Amino acid sequence: MLFKDPITDDGIKKSNTGVVVVQEKNGKLICKDGLSFNHNESNLMQVIFKDGKLYNETSLKEIRNIINN
């Protein structure tokens, strides 16, 4: 698995490894990593780009509306 873990960093720049899942628990977002593609965890992340095809395209106007609400 590819990841970054700079030796000059305090740990904040360390990246997640493997398949990553984002879930909401008690009103907070948590990230689980190190999973395989065969996981059965619920996931808030959506596929945007896969195998050269764009899915779930979001306009800049839609993004601004999400941020401002």
C-alpha positions in Angstrom: 0.0 0.0 0.0 1.2 3.5 -0.8 1.2 6.2 1.8 3.3 9.1 3.0 4.7 9.6 6.4 7.3 12.4 6.3 10.0 12.1 9.0 10.1 15.8 9.5 6.4 16.0 10.3 4.5 15.7 13.6 2.1 13.1 12.3 -0.5 15.4 10.8 0.7 14.8 7.2 0.6 11.0 7.4 -1.7 9.6 4.9 -4.2 6.8 5.2 -3.4 3.4 3.7 -5.5 1.0 1.7 -9.2 1.4 1.2 -10.6 4.3 3.2 -14.1 4.5 4.7 -15.7 7.7 6.2 -18.5 7.2 8.7 -20.5 9.4 11.0 -20.5 8.5 14.7 -22.1 10.7 17.4 -22.2 13.6 15.0 -18.5 13.4 14.1 -16.9 12.1 10.9 -14.4 9.3 11.5 -12.0 7.6 9.0 -11.1 3.9 8.9 -8.3 2.9 6.7 -6.3 -0.3 5.9 -9.4 -2.0 4.5 -9.6 -4.2 1.4 -12.0 -3.7 -1.6 -14.1 -6.5 -0.2 -15.1 -4.6 3.0 -18.7 -4.4 4.0 -18.5 -1.1 6.0 -21.0 1.7 5.3 -19.2 4.6 3.6 -20.1 8.3 3.2 -17.5 8.7 0.4 -18.7 8.5 -3.2 -16.9 7.5 -6.3 -16.1 10.6 -8.4 -13.6 9.3 -11.0 -13.0 5.6 -11.8 -11.3 3.9 -14.8 -11.3 7.1 -16.8 -15.0 7.8 -16.3 -16.4 10.7 -14.3 -19.3 9.9 -11.9 -21.3 12.1 -9.6 -20.1 15.4 -11.2 -20.7 18.4 -8.9 -20.8 22.0 -10.2 -18.9 24.8 -8.4 -22.3 26.4 -7.6 -23.5 23.1 -5.9 -20.3 23.0 -3.9 -20.7 26.6 -2.8 -24.2 25.9 -1.7 -23.1 22.9 0.4 -20.4 24.9 2.1 -22.6 27.9 2.8 -25.5 25.9 4.4 
